[in-house]
Amino acid sequence: MSNSPLPQDDVAAIDELRQVYVQLCDELKKIIVGQQKVVEQLAICLFARGHALLMGVPGLAKTLLISRLAETMSLSFSRIQFTPDLMPMDITGTDILQELPGGKRAFEFAKGPVFANIVLADEINRAPAKTQAAMLEAMQEHKVTVAGRTYTLDSPFFVLATQNPIEQEGTYPLPEAQLDRFMFMIGVDYPSRDEEIAIARSTTGASLPKLEHILHGPKVIAFQELVRRVPVPDHIYEFAVDLVRKTRPASSEAPAWLKPLVSWGAGPRAVQYLILGAKARAALQGSYMVRMEDIMEVAEPVLRHRVMTTFTAESDGISSRDVAKRLVEELSKEK
């Protein structure tokens, strides 16, 4: 019996979510070597109803991970390869002239690849602004507008976009307003030596195994609603607000060392995603209440694309990720 302020049904549901998450990780381990932090952050985004931007060099199994994640959840999956000539209708769909019985013709809407539960937007920064804007409407409103008509996307709807950090020629960098729509920026790093040996062994032999279906759409939606009900202590709300306010260089609350390094800080949406991310992580860990460690774990992926560094920071090799880490460390000591 738990002392949680949650109803007993929600306590049981959190226990179930924890078991499901463990099963999901076990299934993905059959194909994906390592990357446990990435898997956890993807799961947090999914159950918090957020979208994620994955940043990593080619060949780190980003596409494979996302497609297999969809497989374990019995969710529809589509992959859009973004290119400079990609038009909005290529992702949203378009009206096609169809022949009807009796010789008549009529336009019929043919759905584009965005009509899926999990959408992988591969190299999203290769698409021009107009196409990025169409994707933005889908992410924010869960609907698309084509020829003046609006179509609602199926739930759950989860956009995972990738960016290649080492190839910037011929790209259209995402504007800050669009970056802000992504709950997390997830860094996908190189594997360790042992992991790389395991990758070589597992991917150069027989075909990859099929994964079991752990979840289905309605259950994912139920877990997303459950995450919203996870209680948050007052001091966690205060920590989230104080952390975000310290990222703003014009604020009197910002530390002196940050002011020359940051040109623009995070907005209120960062506070919302810190709380939602902490709620989702707490539930995945089987906790009935958000703890300080939950918000500490989600702070970096929430802040790293919302803190804009200056030329001074770049010339010193200081990234927004470094700034976010230092802020979290300092504030946690103060608390």
Wavefront OBJ file of the C-alpha trace (Angstrom):
o trace
v 0.000 0.000 0.000
v 1.396 3.395 -1.031
v 1.333 6.670 0.913
v 0.978 8.535 -2.384
v -1.681 11.265 -2.719
v -2.659 9.561 -5.988
v -5.824 7.429 -6.141
v -5.119 3.712 -5.831
v -6.060 3.153 -9.494
v -3.376 5.625 -10.578
v -0.825 3.970 -8.285
v -1.558 0.633 -9.969
v -1.352 2.282 -13.406
v 2.089 3.752 -12.605
v 3.269 0.298 -11.522
v 1.988 -1.047 -14.847
v 3.733 1.744 -16.800
v 6.997 0.944 -15.037
v 6.686 -2.736 -16.043
v 5.815 -1.798 -19.615
v 8.847 0.508 -19.810
v 11.165 -2.275 -18.582
v 9.689 -4.636 -21.214
v 10.101 -1.984 -23.908
v 13.778 -1.488 -23.015
v 14.356 -5.258 -23.021
v 12.821 -5.568 -26.496
v 14.891 -2.713 -27.921
v 18.077 -4.259 -26.475
v 17.597 -7.159 -28.913
v 18.530 -4.766 -31.732
v 19.890 -1.510 -30.254
v 23.229 -1.738 -28.446
v 23.623 0.783 -25.618
v 21.920 4.203 -25.950
v 19.873 3.612 -22.769
v 19.782 7.328 -21.980
v 18.429 8.048 -25.482
v 15.738 5.362 -25.092
v 14.685 6.820 -21.726
v 14.474 10.355 -23.115
v 12.434 9.169 -26.117
v 10.019 7.374 -23.763
v 9.723 10.489 -21.583
v 8.807 12.582 -24.629
v 6.282 10.031 -25.848
v 4.422 9.710 -22.544
v 4.599 13.486 -21.912
v 3.043 14.126 -25.370
v 6.135 15.976 -26.559
v 8.256 15.849 -29.704
v 11.990 15.220 -29.822
v 14.911 16.440 -31.925
v 17.783 13.944 -32.149
v 21.234 15.364 -32.818
v 24.038 13.037 -33.830
v 26.430 12.124 -36.628
v 25.292 9.603 -39.273
v 25.451 5.894 -38.522
v 24.402 5.947 -34.854
v 21.163 3.975 -35.477
v 18.822 6.939 -34.923
v 16.444 5.826 -37.680
v 16.632 2.173 -36.634
v 15.880 3.033 -33.007
v 12.838 5.129 -33.880
v 11.361 2.581 -36.305
v 11.827 -0.240 -33.776
v 10.296 1.895 -31.021
v 7.177 2.199 -33.191
v 7.241 -1.572 -33.773
v 7.200 -2.367 -30.035
v 4.170 -0.090 -29.623
v 2.039 -1.351 -32.526
v 1.931 2.228 -33.819
v 1.970 3.322 -37.442
v 5.356 4.698 -38.505
v 6.454 6.820 -41.428
v 9.807 8.247 -42.389
v 10.151 11.514 -44.303
v 13.540 12.217 -45.830
v 13.749 16.001 -45.921
v 15.432 17.512 -48.983
v 15.717 21.084 -50.332
v 13.059 20.382 -52.998
v 10.496 18.903 -50.559
v 7.168 20.747 -50.752
v 4.534 21.029 -47.985
v 2.106 18.813 -49.918
v 4.780 16.086 -50.017
v 4.355 15.627 -46.272
v 0.738 16.699 -45.631
v -0.882 15.141 -48.691
v -2.767 16.594 -51.651
v -6.039 16.438 -53.582
v -6.001 13.948 -56.461
v -8.531 13.901 -59.312
v -10.361 10.546 -59.242
v -12.660 8.905 -61.780
v -16.101 8.150 -60.271
v -18.779 5.703 -61.501
v -20.759 7.233 -64.333
v -17.772 9.016 -65.820
v -17.757 11.878 -63.324
v -14.583 13.158 -61.696
v -13.957 14.537 -58.225
v -11.016 15.515 -56.079
v -10.125 13.117 -53.278
v -7.613 13.837 -50.518
v -4.626 11.498 -50.497
v -2.985 11.520 -47.061
v 0.718 12.293 -46.836
v 3.317 10.565 -44.636
v 2.588 12.899 -41.696
v -0.572 10.839 -41.086
v 1.081 8.312 -38.793
v 1.457 7.843 -35.041
v 5.244 8.174 -35.097
v 6.809 10.360 -37.787
v 10.555 10.426 -38.344
v 11.541 13.727 -39.945
v 15.020 12.800 -41.145
v 17.424 15.747 -41.517
v 14.620 18.252 -40.993
v 17.011 21.187 -41.478
v 17.399 20.266 -45.182
v 13.850 21.403 -45.990
v 12.968 25.012 -46.908
v 11.062 27.232 -44.486
v 7.629 26.677 -46.076
v 7.881 22.916 -45.612
v 9.201 23.313 -42.064
v 6.174 25.521 -41.323
v 3.770 22.799 -42.503
v 5.498 20.365 -40.169
v 5.253 22.925 -37.361
v 1.452 23.139 -37.685
v 1.194 19.347 -37.506
v 3.392 19.239 -34.379
v 1.645 22.067 -32.557
v -1.994 21.654 -33.588
v -2.080 17.900 -34.424
v -3.795 18.851 -37.681
v -2.867 19.909 -41.210
v -4.496 22.353 -43.603
v -4.589 21.524 -47.318
v -6.428 23.647 -49.908
v -8.370 25.420 -47.168
v -9.560 22.214 -45.505
v -8.308 20.995 -42.128
v -7.589 17.339 -41.346
v -6.996 16.036 -37.819
v -4.097 13.664 -37.222
v -4.506 10.385 -35.366
v -3.513 10.126 -31.700
v -0.998 9.457 -30.335
v 1.107 11.687 -32.595
v 4.841 11.867 -31.994
v 7.377 13.663 -34.211
v 11.027 12.663 -33.992
v 13.295 14.844 -36.084
v 17.005 14.356 -36.736
v 19.716 16.873 -37.536
v 23.222 16.178 -38.752
v 25.608 18.455 -36.815
v 28.608 18.017 -39.115
v 27.148 18.843 -42.519
v 25.700 22.341 -42.799
v 26.051 23.034 -46.522
v 22.683 23.266 -48.269
v 20.702 23.336 -45.025
v 18.022 25.629 -43.641
v 18.670 25.937 -39.885
v 15.527 25.612 -37.781
v 14.411 28.995 -36.405
v 14.293 29.359 -32.624
v 10.472 29.442 -32.679
v 10.392 25.994 -34.254
v 13.153 24.591 -32.053
v 11.050 25.645 -29.063
v 8.274 23.273 -30.205
v 10.512 20.289 -29.517
v 10.293 19.144 -25.916
v 13.783 17.607 -25.901
v 16.939 17.903 -27.935
v 18.471 14.458 -27.485
v 22.179 14.062 -28.079
v 23.088 10.699 -29.635
v 26.764 10.106 -28.883
v 29.289 7.593 -30.175
v 29.107 4.134 -28.542
v 31.807 2.880 -26.176
v 34.475 0.447 -27.455
v 32.663 -2.597 -26.025
v 29.347 -1.415 -27.460
v 30.950 -0.900 -30.870
v 32.306 -4.466 -30.817
v 28.803 -5.717 -29.921
v 27.345 -3.667 -32.797
v 29.821 -5.210 -35.231
v 28.873 -8.717 -34.062
v 25.094 -8.254 -34.030
v 24.647 -6.336 -37.297
v 26.890 -8.315 -39.632
v 25.313 -11.731 -39.073
v 21.775 -13.039 -39.541
v 18.794 -10.750 -40.053
v 17.623 -8.665 -37.102
v 14.989 -10.259 -34.835
v 11.335 -9.228 -34.849
v 10.221 -7.340 -31.762
v 7.146 -8.104 -29.685
v 4.302 -5.600 -29.519
v 4.274 -4.227 -25.963
v 1.758 -1.378 -26.315
v -1.044 -0.182 -28.561
v -2.363 3.312 -29.299
v -5.210 3.571 -26.731
v -2.917 2.361 -23.944
v -0.281 4.952 -24.876
v -2.956 7.666 -24.671
v -4.090 6.358 -21.258
v -0.503 6.486 -19.967
v -0.092 10.022 -21.358
v -3.153 11.118 -19.361
v -1.800 9.308 -16.295
v 1.509 11.224 -16.491
v -0.388 14.525 -16.287
v -1.847 13.439 -12.934
v 1.501 12.725 -11.234
v 1.750 15.167 -8.299
v 4.552 17.743 -8.107
v 5.745 19.269 -4.778
v 5.860 23.075 -4.595
v 9.649 23.194 -4.291
v 9.971 21.388 -7.650
v 7.837 24.034 -9.367
v 10.011 26.709 -7.776
v 13.217 24.947 -8.879
v 11.983 24.729 -12.494
v 11.036 28.414 -12.602
v 14.279 29.556 -10.938
v 16.366 27.433 -13.315
v 14.719 28.854 -16.436
v 14.874 32.449 -15.168
v 18.633 32.076 -14.596
v 19.132 31.310 -18.329
v 18.040 34.859 -19.308
v 21.123 37.115 -19.505
v 19.127 40.355 -19.094
v 17.596 39.104 -15.841
v 19.033 40.156 -12.484
v 18.720 36.492 -11.448
v 21.208 35.315 -14.071
v 24.688 34.516 -12.671
v 27.518 36.848 -13.705
v 29.426 34.133 -15.601
v 26.420 33.454 -17.866
v 25.813 36.991 -19.162
v 28.699 37.128 -21.708
v 28.024 33.541 -22.839
v 24.272 33.633 -23.556
v 22.487 35.936 -25.975
v 18.977 34.636 -25.340
v 17.504 32.459 -22.603
v 14.634 29.984 -22.362
v 10.965 31.012 -22.293
v 7.992 29.787 -20.233
v 7.552 26.710 -22.454
v 10.821 25.408 -20.964
v 9.219 25.466 -17.490
v 6.228 23.509 -18.788
v 8.454 20.879 -20.395
v 10.672 20.609 -17.306
v 7.612 19.756 -15.211
v 6.042 17.428 -17.794
v 9.361 15.684 -18.409
v 9.920 15.227 -14.676
v 6.388 13.812 -14.305
v 6.959 11.320 -17.124
v 10.355 10.238 -15.789
v 8.975 9.778 -12.276
v 6.197 7.538 -13.636
v 8.635 5.516 -15.779
v 10.790 4.973 -12.697
v 7.756 3.789 -10.710
v 7.615 6.870 -8.471
v 4.222 8.257 -7.403
v 5.519 11.810 -7.063
v 8.074 13.955 -8.885
v 11.474 14.040 -7.172
v 14.374 16.460 -7.554
v 16.396 13.819 -9.425
v 13.665 13.638 -12.086
v 13.850 17.319 -12.934
v 17.665 17.230 -12.849
v 17.656 14.443 -15.448
v 15.403 16.278 -17.903
v 16.935 19.762 -17.484
v 19.703 19.372 -20.061
v 17.613 18.035 -22.995
v 14.954 20.685 -22.275
v 17.364 23.640 -22.109
v 20.147 22.869 -24.577
v 18.226 24.105 -27.671
v 16.536 26.982 -25.840
v 19.702 28.688 -24.582
v 21.353 30.622 -27.426
v 25.078 31.093 -26.902
v 27.108 34.115 -28.033
v 30.125 34.239 -30.325
v 32.270 34.568 -27.184
v 30.973 31.224 -25.915
v 31.459 29.546 -29.295
v 35.019 30.850 -29.607
v 35.774 29.424 -26.147
v 34.243 26.074 -27.085
v 31.340 26.479 -24.633
v 28.038 25.008 -25.843
v 24.490 25.586 -24.621
v 24.716 22.050 -23.220
v 27.658 23.140 -21.028
v 25.736 26.207 -19.834
v 22.666 24.114 -18.956
v 24.781 21.576 -17.023
v 26.522 24.259 -14.991
v 23.253 26.023 -14.156
v 21.655 22.785 -12.921
v 24.699 21.941 -10.780
v 24.840 25.398 -9.206
v 21.117 25.662 -8.509
v 20.927 22.167 -7.032
v 23.701 23.125 -4.551
v 21.815 26.277 -3.578
v 18.645 24.278 -2.925
l 1 2 3 4 5 6 7 8 9 10 11 12 13 14 15 16 17 18 19 20 21 22 23 24 25 26 27 28 29 30 31 32 33 34 35 36 37 38 39 40 41 42 43 44 45 46 47 48 49 50 51 52 53 54 55 56 57 58 59 60 61 62 63 64 65 66 67 68 69 70 71 72 73 74 75 76 77 78 79 80 81 82 83 84 85 86 87 88 89 90 91 92 93 94 95 96 97 98 99 100 101 102 103 104 105 106 107 108 109 110 111 112 113 114 115 116 117 118 119 120 121 122 123 124 125 126 127 128 129 130 131 132 133 134 135 136 137 138 139 140 141 142 143 144 145 146 147 148 149 150 151 152 153 154 155 156 157 158 159 160 161 162 163 164 165 166 167 168 169 170 171 172 173 174 175 176 177 178 179 180 181 182 183 184 185 186 187 188 189 190 191 192 193 194 195 196 197 198 199 200 201 202 203 204 205 206 207 208 209 210 211 212 213 214 215 216 217 218 219 220 221 222 223 224 225 226 227 228 229 230 231 232 233 234 235 236 237 238 239 240 241 242 243 244 245 246 247 248 249 250 251 252 253 254 255 256 257 258 259 260 261 262 263 264 265 266 267 268 269 270 271 272 273 274 275 276 277 278 279 280 281 282 283 284 285 286 287 288 289 290 291 292 293 294 295 296 297 298 299 300 301 302 303 304 305 306 307 308 309 310 311 312 313 314 315 316 317 318 319 320 321 322 323 324 325 326 327 328 329 330 331 332 333 334 335
